[in-house]
Amino acid sequence: MKIRSILFVSVLGIQALVAEEPTVESLALKIEALERKVAVLSAQVESTNRLALASGDGAIVIYVRVDGSVEIGGEVVSDVEVAKKLQAVSVQFSNQPLQIRANKETKFEDIVRVIDLCRKSGISNISFETATMPDKAVPSGR
């Protein structure tokens, strides 16, 4: 009677059936699949960590420019990109601090738009700061 066991690697989302005596080839294929999955997850974590460490205190810093465009980490991003980035962060860090910086001439409606994006993405630990930012002529990308 052959005894089979099922190995679940739930963290990586891989399910495999392992016989009593696996072959070297079958194990090599499984190891390659795990290495690919780990590489993808590592890239996602690295990207998230870079975003989360945007300021010295660990807060994500979002600049809302006078023209309504949004800048994160020195990059102008669309509202859709802001939402995606913040959602990825909120999944990993439940109480991630976020700081919204805006020039005093920035329209209130643009700041509220960004606050709404943050809240819809699961970020609620938000602080505000008035910042002097260079006026860059960049399309808003909304």
VMD Tcl script that builds the backbone (N, CA, C; Angstrom):
set m [mol new atoms 426]
animate dup $m
set s [atomselect $m all]
$s set {name element resname resid chain x y z} {
  {N N MET 1 A 0.837 -1.168 0.000}
  {CA C MET 1 A 0.000 0.000 0.000}
  {C C MET 1 A 0.888 1.239 0.000}
  {N N LYS 2 A 0.656 2.148 -0.989}
  {CA C LYS 2 A 1.444 3.372 -1.080}
  {C C LYS 2 A 0.834 4.447 -0.195}
  {N N ILE 3 A 1.661 5.077 0.571}
  {CA C ILE 3 A 1.202 6.176 1.420}
  {C C ILE 3 A 1.600 7.475 0.729}
  {N N ARG 4 A 0.631 8.362 0.542}
  {CA C ARG 4 A 0.894 9.656 -0.078}
  {C C ARG 4 A 0.556 10.747 0.930}
  {N N SER 5 A 1.304 11.809 0.857}
  {CA C SER 5 A 1.005 12.950 1.719}
  {C C SER 5 A 0.882 14.185 0.853}
  {N N ILE 6 A 0.080 15.108 1.313}
  {CA C ILE 6 A -0.122 16.352 0.582}
  {C C ILE 6 A 0.612 17.453 1.322}
  {N N LEU 7 A 1.426 18.168 0.579}
  {CA C LEU 7 A 2.200 19.261 1.142}
  {C C LEU 7 A 1.576 20.566 0.680}
  {N N PHE 8 A 1.142 21.358 1.637}
  {CA C PHE 8 A 0.569 22.666 1.322}
  {C C PHE 8 A 1.565 23.739 1.730}
  {N N VAL 9 A 1.925 24.563 0.818}
  {CA C VAL 9 A 2.759 25.717 1.118}
  {C C VAL 9 A 1.844 26.919 0.946}
  {N N SER 10 A 1.057 27.193 1.984}
  {CA C SER 10 A 0.002 28.195 1.869}
  {C C SER 10 A 0.542 29.613 1.749}
  {N N VAL 11 A 1.680 29.905 2.316}
  {CA C VAL 11 A 2.226 31.260 2.252}
  {C C VAL 11 A 2.481 31.664 0.800}
  {N N LEU 12 A 2.961 30.723 -0.008}
  {CA C LEU 12 A 3.269 31.025 -1.397}
  {C C LEU 12 A 2.146 30.626 -2.341}
  {N N GLY 13 A 1.114 30.025 -1.827}
  {CA C GLY 13 A -0.036 29.687 -2.662}
  {C C GLY 13 A 0.223 28.514 -3.598}
  {N N ILE 14 A 1.120 27.612 -3.236}
  {CA C ILE 14 A 1.438 26.473 -4.091}
  {C C ILE 14 A 0.973 25.200 -3.396}
  {N N GLN 15 A 0.339 24.352 -4.162}
  {CA C GLN 15 A -0.126 23.083 -3.617}
  {C C GLN 15 A 0.517 21.980 -4.450}
  {N N ALA 16 A 1.118 21.010 -3.810}
  {CA C ALA 16 A 1.795 19.945 -4.553}
  {C C ALA 16 A 1.495 18.601 -3.899}
  {N N LEU 17 A 1.508 17.559 -4.691}
  {CA C LEU 17 A 1.316 16.208 -4.198}
  {C C LEU 17 A 2.683 15.545 -4.199}
  {N N VAL 18 A 3.140 15.085 -3.032}
  {CA C VAL 18 A 4.461 14.500 -2.918}
  {C C VAL 18 A 4.306 13.016 -2.612}
  {N N ALA 19 A 4.945 12.170 -3.435}
  {CA C ALA 19 A 4.914 10.725 -3.213}
  {C C ALA 19 A 5.957 10.370 -2.160}
  {N N GLU 20 A 5.997 9.080 -1.772}
  {CA C GLU 20 A 6.962 8.636 -0.764}
  {C C GLU 20 A 8.389 8.951 -1.172}
  {N N GLU 21 A 8.728 8.700 -2.413}
  {CA C GLU 21 A 10.084 8.920 -2.878}
  {C C GLU 21 A 10.053 9.830 -4.098}
  {N N PRO 22 A 10.104 11.132 -3.890}
  {CA C PRO 22 A 10.085 12.044 -5.038}
  {C C PRO 22 A 11.380 11.929 -5.833}
  {N N THR 23 A 11.279 12.199 -7.098}
  {CA C THR 23 A 12.470 12.164 -7.935}
  {C C THR 23 A 13.211 13.488 -7.827}
  {N N VAL 24 A 14.480 13.452 -8.181}
  {CA C VAL 24 A 15.298 14.656 -8.160}
  {C C VAL 24 A 14.718 15.682 -9.134}
  {N N GLU 25 A 14.252 15.209 -10.285}
  {CA C GLU 25 A 13.690 16.108 -11.292}
  {C C GLU 25 A 12.420 16.799 -10.787}
  {N N SER 26 A 11.542 16.034 -10.131}
  {CA C SER 26 A 10.306 16.635 -9.643}
  {C C SER 26 A 10.589 17.657 -8.536}
  {N N LEU 27 A 11.554 17.358 -7.680}
  {CA C LEU 27 A 11.929 18.308 -6.632}
  {C C LEU 27 A 12.575 19.562 -7.226}
  {N N ALA 28 A 13.387 19.389 -8.251}
  {CA C ALA 28 A 14.033 20.534 -8.899}
  {C C ALA 28 A 12.990 21.456 -9.516}
  {N N LEU 29 A 11.961 20.888 -10.136}
  {CA C LEU 29 A 10.892 21.698 -10.719}
  {C C LEU 29 A 10.130 22.466 -9.643}
  {N N LYS 30 A 9.878 21.807 -8.531}
  {CA C LYS 30 A 9.171 22.467 -7.434}
  {C C LYS 30 A 10.020 23.584 -6.817}
  {N N ILE 31 A 11.303 23.346 -6.694}
  {CA C ILE 31 A 12.206 24.362 -6.153}
  {C C ILE 31 A 12.253 25.569 -7.085}
  {N N GLU 32 A 12.316 25.331 -8.392}
  {CA C GLU 32 A 12.326 26.434 -9.367}
  {C C GLU 32 A 11.038 27.253 -9.269}
  {N N ALA 33 A 9.902 26.562 -9.116}
  {CA C ALA 33 A 8.626 27.271 -8.994}
  {C C ALA 33 A 8.604 28.121 -7.723}
  {N N LEU 34 A 9.106 27.579 -6.634}
  {CA C LEU 34 A 9.169 28.337 -5.376}
  {C C LEU 34 A 10.106 29.537 -5.498}
  {N N GLU 35 A 11.248 29.352 -6.159}
  {CA C GLU 35 A 12.190 30.459 -6.331}
  {C C GLU 35 A 11.578 31.592 -7.153}
  {N N ARG 36 A 10.811 31.245 -8.195}
  {CA C ARG 36 A 10.146 32.278 -9.005}
  {C C ARG 36 A 9.126 33.034 -8.165}
  {N N LYS 37 A 8.360 32.308 -7.374}
  {CA C LYS 37 A 7.336 32.935 -6.531}
  {C C LYS 37 A 7.979 33.849 -5.490}
  {N N VAL 38 A 9.078 33.400 -4.876}
  {CA C VAL 38 A 9.787 34.205 -3.881}
  {C C VAL 38 A 10.356 35.469 -4.527}
  {N N ALA 39 A 10.872 35.362 -5.753}
  {CA C ALA 39 A 11.420 36.537 -6.444}
  {C C ALA 39 A 10.334 37.570 -6.695}
  {N N VAL 40 A 9.153 37.122 -7.098}
  {CA C VAL 40 A 8.032 38.043 -7.343}
  {C C VAL 40 A 7.614 38.715 -6.041}
  {N N LEU 41 A 7.452 37.937 -4.976}
  {CA C LEU 41 A 7.058 38.499 -3.684}
  {C C LEU 41 A 8.116 39.453 -3.136}
  {N N SER 42 A 9.384 39.129 -3.306}
  {CA C SER 42 A 10.462 40.003 -2.837}
  {C C SER 42 A 10.429 41.341 -3.558}
  {N N ALA 43 A 10.182 41.305 -4.861}
  {CA C ALA 43 A 10.102 42.551 -5.631}
  {C C ALA 43 A 8.934 43.401 -5.145}
  {N N GLN 44 A 7.799 42.763 -4.837}
  {CA C GLN 44 A 6.636 43.501 -4.345}
  {C C GLN 44 A 6.924 44.123 -2.984}
  {N N VAL 45 A 7.552 43.380 -2.095}
  {CA C VAL 45 A 7.875 43.887 -0.758}
  {C C VAL 45 A 8.883 45.022 -0.859}
  {N N GLU 46 A 9.901 44.871 -1.717}
  {CA C GLU 46 A 10.903 45.922 -1.879}
  {C C GLU 46 A 10.264 47.208 -2.389}
  {N N SER 47 A 9.361 47.076 -3.354}
  {CA C SER 47 A 8.671 48.249 -3.892}
  {C C SER 47 A 7.839 48.923 -2.811}
  {N N THR 48 A 7.132 48.140 -2.037}
  {CA C THR 48 A 6.305 48.670 -0.956}
  {C C THR 48 A 7.167 49.327 0.109}
  {N N ASN 49 A 8.282 48.699 0.468}
  {CA C ASN 49 A 9.156 49.265 1.490}
  {C C ASN 49 A 9.754 50.588 1.040}
  {N N ARG 50 A 10.124 50.695 -0.234}
  {CA C ARG 50 A 10.663 51.955 -0.734}
  {C C ARG 50 A 9.623 53.052 -0.627}
  {N N LEU 51 A 8.368 52.726 -0.922}
  {CA C LEU 51 A 7.301 53.712 -0.828}
  {C C LEU 51 A 7.055 54.090 0.636}
  {N N ALA 52 A 7.052 53.098 1.521}
  {CA C ALA 52 A 6.752 53.341 2.929}
  {C C ALA 52 A 7.848 54.149 3.622}
  {N N LEU 53 A 9.052 54.115 3.098}
  {CA C LEU 53 A 10.148 54.834 3.738}
  {C C LEU 53 A 10.450 56.152 3.024}
  {N N ALA 54 A 9.413 56.768 2.503}
  {CA C ALA 54 A 9.589 58.009 1.742}
  {C C ALA 54 A 10.079 59.159 2.598}
  {N N SER 55 A 9.819 59.151 3.895}
  {CA C SER 55 A 10.330 60.197 4.775}
  {C C SER 55 A 11.069 59.534 5.930}
  {N N GLY 56 A 11.818 60.325 6.672}
  {CA C GLY 56 A 12.634 59.785 7.753}
  {C C GLY 56 A 11.847 59.100 8.850}
  {N N ASP 57 A 10.601 59.518 9.082}
  {CA C ASP 57 A 9.821 58.915 10.163}
  {C C ASP 57 A 8.963 57.752 9.692}
  {N N GLY 58 A 9.147 57.293 8.466}
  {CA C GLY 58 A 8.398 56.153 7.955}
  {C C GLY 58 A 7.074 56.512 7.306}
  {N N ALA 59 A 6.717 57.783 7.324}
  {CA C ALA 59 A 5.448 58.189 6.710}
  {C C ALA 59 A 5.612 58.310 5.194}
  {N N ILE 60 A 4.598 57.910 4.490}
  {CA C ILE 60 A 4.559 58.141 3.050}
  {C C ILE 60 A 4.246 59.618 2.867}
  {N N VAL 61 A 4.987 60.277 1.980}
  {CA C VAL 61 A 4.761 61.698 1.735}
  {C C VAL 61 A 4.154 61.861 0.349}
  {N N ILE 62 A 3.006 62.516 0.305}
  {CA C ILE 62 A 2.332 62.808 -0.961}
  {C C ILE 62 A 2.264 64.324 -1.099}
  {N N TYR 63 A 2.785 64.814 -2.210}
  {CA C TYR 63 A 2.702 66.242 -2.506}
  {C C TYR 63 A 1.524 66.472 -3.443}
  {N N VAL 64 A 0.663 67.403 -3.084}
  {CA C VAL 64 A -0.421 67.830 -3.977}
  {C C VAL 64 A 0.007 69.197 -4.495}
  {N N ARG 65 A 0.275 69.254 -5.778}
  {CA C ARG 65 A 0.790 70.483 -6.373}
  {C C ARG 65 A -0.324 71.481 -6.636}
  {N N VAL 66 A 0.082 72.718 -6.910}
  {CA C VAL 66 A -0.876 73.798 -7.178}
  {C C VAL 66 A -1.773 73.448 -8.364}
  {N N ASP 67 A -1.216 72.754 -9.363}
  {CA C ASP 67 A -2.007 72.400 -10.549}
  {C C ASP 67 A -2.888 71.161 -10.334}
  {N N GLY 68 A -2.845 70.583 -9.122}
  {CA C GLY 68 A -3.679 69.427 -8.802}
  {C C GLY 68 A -2.995 68.092 -9.019}
  {N N SER 69 A -1.803 68.090 -9.622}
  {CA C SER 69 A -1.090 66.832 -9.833}
  {C C SER 69 A -0.551 66.314 -8.497}
  {N N VAL 70 A -0.255 65.022 -8.460}
  {CA C VAL 70 A 0.179 64.358 -7.235}
  {C C VAL 70 A 1.562 63.774 -7.452}
  {N N GLU 71 A 2.415 63.950 -6.450}
  {CA C GLU 71 A 3.787 63.448 -6.527}
  {C C GLU 71 A 4.063 62.547 -5.328}
  {N N ILE 72 A 4.596 61.360 -5.619}
  {CA C ILE 72 A 5.021 60.423 -4.568}
  {C C ILE 72 A 6.441 59.990 -4.905}
  {N N GLY 73 A 7.342 60.137 -3.956}
  {CA C GLY 73 A 8.720 59.696 -4.165}
  {C C GLY 73 A 9.398 60.358 -5.352}
  {N N GLY 74 A 9.073 61.617 -5.606}
  {CA C GLY 74 A 9.687 62.348 -6.706}
  {C C GLY 74 A 9.090 62.059 -8.074}
  {N N GLU 75 A 8.043 61.257 -8.100}
  {CA C GLU 75 A 7.410 60.862 -9.355}
  {C C GLU 75 A 5.968 61.367 -9.397}
  {N N VAL 76 A 5.606 62.014 -10.480}
  {CA C VAL 76 A 4.220 62.452 -10.651}
  {C C VAL 76 A 3.406 61.236 -11.077}
  {N N VAL 77 A 2.306 60.995 -10.342}
  {CA C VAL 77 A 1.493 59.807 -10.605}
  {C C VAL 77 A 0.024 60.193 -10.745}
  {N N SER 78 A -0.701 59.364 -11.482}
  {CA C SER 78 A -2.136 59.586 -11.662}
  {C C SER 78 A -2.887 59.125 -10.417}
  {N N ASP 79 A -4.145 59.495 -10.329}
  {CA C ASP 79 A -4.970 59.068 -9.195}
  {C C ASP 79 A -5.066 57.547 -9.124}
  {N N VAL 80 A -5.153 56.900 -10.264}
  {CA C VAL 80 A -5.233 55.427 -10.305}
  {C C VAL 80 A -3.953 54.824 -9.731}
  {N N GLU 81 A -2.797 55.380 -10.109}
  {CA C GLU 81 A -1.529 54.876 -9.590}
  {C C GLU 81 A -1.403 55.123 -8.086}
  {N N VAL 82 A -1.860 56.282 -7.634}
  {CA C VAL 82 A -1.848 56.588 -6.191}
  {C C VAL 82 A -2.645 55.527 -5.444}
  {N N ALA 83 A -3.844 55.250 -5.925}
  {CA C ALA 83 A -4.707 54.259 -5.267}
  {C C ALA 83 A -4.051 52.884 -5.227}
  {N N LYS 84 A -3.453 52.461 -6.335}
  {CA C LYS 84 A -2.794 51.145 -6.378}
  {C C LYS 84 A -1.639 51.062 -5.398}
  {N N LYS 85 A -0.800 52.100 -5.387}
  {CA C LYS 85 A 0.359 52.095 -4.484}
  {C C LYS 85 A -0.085 52.081 -3.023}
  {N N LEU 86 A -1.069 52.915 -2.693}
  {CA C LEU 86 A -1.514 52.988 -1.308}
  {C C LEU 86 A -2.231 51.716 -0.870}
  {N N GLN 87 A -2.967 51.090 -1.775}
  {CA C GLN 87 A -3.643 49.844 -1.434}
  {C C GLN 87 A -2.625 48.758 -1.118}
  {N N ALA 88 A -1.554 48.695 -1.910}
  {CA C ALA 88 A -0.498 47.705 -1.662}
  {C C ALA 88 A 0.147 47.923 -0.300}
  {N N VAL 89 A 0.355 49.169 0.066}
  {CA C VAL 89 A 0.949 49.492 1.364}
  {C C VAL 89 A -0.011 49.154 2.501}
  {N N SER 90 A -1.292 49.523 2.359}
  {CA C SER 90 A -2.252 49.317 3.449}
  {C C SER 90 A -2.492 47.842 3.739}
  {N N VAL 91 A -2.300 46.996 2.734}
  {CA C VAL 91 A -2.460 45.552 2.952}
  {C C VAL 91 A -1.356 45.035 3.867}
  {N N GLN 92 A -0.141 45.552 3.688}
  {CA C GLN 92 A 0.988 45.075 4.486}
  {C C GLN 92 A 1.146 45.808 5.814}
  {N N PHE 93 A 0.805 47.087 5.835}
  {CA C PHE 93 A 1.003 47.904 7.033}
  {C C PHE 93 A -0.326 48.548 7.401}
  {N N SER 94 A -1.016 47.977 8.378}
  {CA C SER 94 A -2.391 48.384 8.676}
  {C C SER 94 A -2.531 49.827 9.159}
  {N N ASN 95 A -1.528 50.360 9.827}
  {CA C ASN 95 A -1.633 51.725 10.348}
  {C C ASN 95 A -0.530 52.615 9.766}
  {N N GLN 96 A -0.245 52.433 8.492}
  {CA C GLN 96 A 0.820 53.184 7.828}
  {C C GLN 96 A 0.561 54.684 7.894}
  {N N PRO 97 A 1.509 55.468 8.458}
  {CA C PRO 97 A 1.316 56.921 8.470}
  {C C PRO 97 A 1.532 57.510 7.078}
  {N N LEU 98 A 0.764 58.527 6.776}
  {CA C LEU 98 A 0.840 59.203 5.488}
  {C C LEU 98 A 0.769 60.698 5.737}
  {N N GLN 99 A 1.609 61.436 5.039}
  {CA C GLN 99 A 1.616 62.880 5.197}
  {C C GLN 99 A 1.296 63.529 3.855}
  {N N ILE 100 A 0.284 64.372 3.842}
  {CA C ILE 100 A -0.077 65.113 2.647}
  {C C ILE 100 A 0.521 66.504 2.785}
  {N N ARG 101 A 1.345 66.856 1.806}
  {CA C ARG 101 A 1.957 68.182 1.803}
  {C C ARG 101 A 1.414 68.960 0.607}
  {N N ALA 102 A 1.075 70.208 0.857}
  {CA C ALA 102 A 0.531 71.045 -0.211}
  {C C ALA 102 A 0.955 72.487 -0.009}
  {N N ASN 103 A 1.066 73.199 -1.104}
  {CA C ASN 103 A 1.354 74.615 -1.097}
  {C C ASN 103 A 0.092 75.344 -0.647}
  {N N LYS 104 A 0.236 76.513 -0.063}
  {CA C LYS 104 A -0.947 77.232 0.409}
  {C C LYS 104 A -1.861 77.653 -0.734}
  {N N GLU 105 A -1.357 77.670 -1.970}
  {CA C GLU 105 A -2.200 78.011 -3.117}
  {C C GLU 105 A -2.909 76.792 -3.723}
  {N N THR 106 A -2.612 75.612 -3.227}
  {CA C THR 106 A -3.248 74.398 -3.734}
  {C C THR 106 A -4.740 74.437 -3.426}
  {N N LYS 107 A -5.541 74.062 -4.403}
  {CA C LYS 107 A -6.993 74.083 -4.211}
  {C C LYS 107 A -7.411 73.033 -3.180}
  {N N PHE 108 A -8.319 73.432 -2.321}
  {CA C PHE 108 A -8.838 72.545 -1.283}
  {C C PHE 108 A -9.449 71.287 -1.894}
  {N N GLU 109 A -10.140 71.431 -3.019}
  {CA C GLU 109 A -10.787 70.281 -3.660}
  {C C GLU 109 A -9.762 69.245 -4.113}
  {N N ASP 110 A -8.559 69.668 -4.509}
  {CA C ASP 110 A -7.520 68.710 -4.897}
  {C C ASP 110 A -6.993 67.952 -3.681}
  {N N ILE 111 A -6.868 68.654 -2.559}
  {CA C ILE 111 A -6.428 67.994 -1.323}
  {C C ILE 111 A -7.480 66.986 -0.863}
  {N N VAL 112 A -8.731 67.370 -0.917}
  {CA C VAL 112 A -9.817 66.457 -0.525}
  {C C VAL 112 A -9.851 65.232 -1.443}
  {N N ARG 113 A -9.597 65.443 -2.732}
  {CA C ARG 113 A -9.550 64.323 -3.678}
  {C C ARG 113 A -8.492 63.305 -3.258}
  {N N VAL 114 A -7.322 63.791 -2.849}
  {CA C VAL 114 A -6.242 62.909 -2.418}
  {C C VAL 114 A -6.595 62.227 -1.099}
  {N N ILE 115 A -7.224 62.955 -0.190}
  {CA C ILE 115 A -7.665 62.347 1.076}
  {C C ILE 115 A -8.641 61.206 0.781}
  {N N ASP 116 A -9.572 61.425 -0.133}
  {CA C ASP 116 A -10.527 60.375 -0.513}
  {C C ASP 116 A -9.812 59.157 -1.087}
  {N N LEU 117 A -8.794 59.378 -1.917}
  {CA C LEU 117 A -8.013 58.267 -2.473}
  {C C LEU 117 A -7.344 57.470 -1.357}
  {N N CYS 118 A -6.801 58.186 -0.380}
  {CA C CYS 118 A -6.136 57.530 0.749}
  {C C CYS 118 A -7.115 56.664 1.536}
  {N N ARG 119 A -8.236 57.220 1.877}
  {CA C ARG 119 A -9.232 56.487 2.677}
  {C C ARG 119 A -9.793 55.277 1.927}
  {N N LYS 120 A -10.053 55.445 0.625}
  {CA C LYS 120 A -10.554 54.320 -0.181}
  {C C LYS 120 A -9.512 53.215 -0.310}
  {N N SER 121 A -8.240 53.582 -0.183}
  {CA C SER 121 A -7.155 52.608 -0.275}
  {C C SER 121 A -6.859 51.949 1.068}
  {N N GLY 122 A -7.538 52.385 2.119}
  {CA C GLY 122 A -7.345 51.779 3.429}
  {C C GLY 122 A -6.372 52.530 4.325}
  {N N ILE 123 A -5.933 53.705 3.921}
  {CA C ILE 123 A -5.017 54.516 4.728}
  {C C ILE 123 A -5.840 55.556 5.486}
  {N N SER 124 A -5.734 55.549 6.816}
  {CA C SER 124 A -6.495 56.530 7.603}
  {C C SER 124 A -5.612 57.342 8.545}
  {N N ASN 125 A -4.353 56.942 8.700}
  {CA C ASN 125 A -3.418 57.652 9.567}
  {C C ASN 125 A -2.767 58.775 8.740}
  {N N ILE 126 A -3.487 59.885 8.589}
  {CA C ILE 126 A -3.088 60.956 7.678}
  {C C ILE 126 A -2.789 62.234 8.466}
  {N N SER 127 A -1.669 62.865 8.128}
  {CA C SER 127 A -1.359 64.185 8.683}
  {C C SER 127 A -1.123 65.148 7.517}
  {N N PHE 128 A -1.080 66.427 7.836}
  {CA C PHE 128 A -0.991 67.457 6.800}
  {C C PHE 128 A 0.127 68.431 7.112}
  {N N GLU 129 A 0.693 69.001 6.048}
  {CA C GLU 129 A 1.746 69.987 6.211}
  {C C GLU 129 A 1.705 70.955 5.040}
  {N N THR 130 A 1.892 72.223 5.345}
  {CA C THR 130 A 2.024 73.210 4.279}
  {C C THR 130 A 3.476 73.203 3.851}
  {N N ALA 131 A 3.705 73.053 2.563}
  {CA C ALA 131 A 5.068 72.961 2.052}
  {C C ALA 131 A 5.262 73.912 0.893}
  {N N THR 132 A 6.455 74.462 0.814}
  {CA C THR 132 A 6.816 75.261 -0.346}
  {C C THR 132 A 7.420 74.314 -1.353}
  {N N MET 133 A 6.755 74.183 -2.494}
  {CA C MET 133 A 7.214 73.260 -3.518}
  {C C MET 133 A 7.505 74.045 -4.790}
  {N N PRO 134 A 8.536 73.613 -5.513}
  {CA C PRO 134 A 8.788 74.276 -6.791}
  {C C PRO 134 A 7.611 74.025 -7.726}
  {N N ASP 135 A 7.220 75.068 -8.453}
  {CA C ASP 135 A 6.102 74.951 -9.373}
  {C C ASP 135 A 6.595 74.328 -10.671}
  {N N LYS 136 A 6.305 73.046 -10.858}
  {CA C LYS 136 A 6.737 72.337 -12.056}
  {C C LYS 136 A 5.572 72.230 -13.011}
  {N N ALA 137 A 5.820 72.492 -14.263}
  {CA C ALA 137 A 4.762 72.407 -15.258}
  {C C ALA 137 A 4.611 70.956 -15.706}
  {N N VAL 138 A 3.744 70.232 -15.030}
  {CA C VAL 138 A 3.503 68.824 -15.340}
  {C C VAL 138 A 2.022 68.620 -15.478}
  {N N PRO 139 A 1.568 67.914 -16.537}
  {CA C PRO 139 A 0.130 67.655 -16.661}
  {C C PRO 139 A -0.369 66.851 -15.478}
  {N N SER 140 A -1.614 67.073 -15.096}
  {CA C SER 140 A -2.131 66.465 -13.876}
  {C C SER 140 A -2.289 64.956 -13.973}
  {N N GLY 141 A -2.556 64.366 -15.110}
  {CA C GLY 141 A -2.646 62.911 -15.259}
  {C C GLY 141 A -3.827 62.294 -14.572}
  {N N ARG 142 A -4.859 63.066 -14.280}
  {CA C ARG 142 A -6.034 62.514 -13.594}
  {C C ARG 142 A -6.946 61.845 -14.524}
}
mol reanalyze $m
mol bondsrecalc $m
mol representation Tube
mol addrep $m
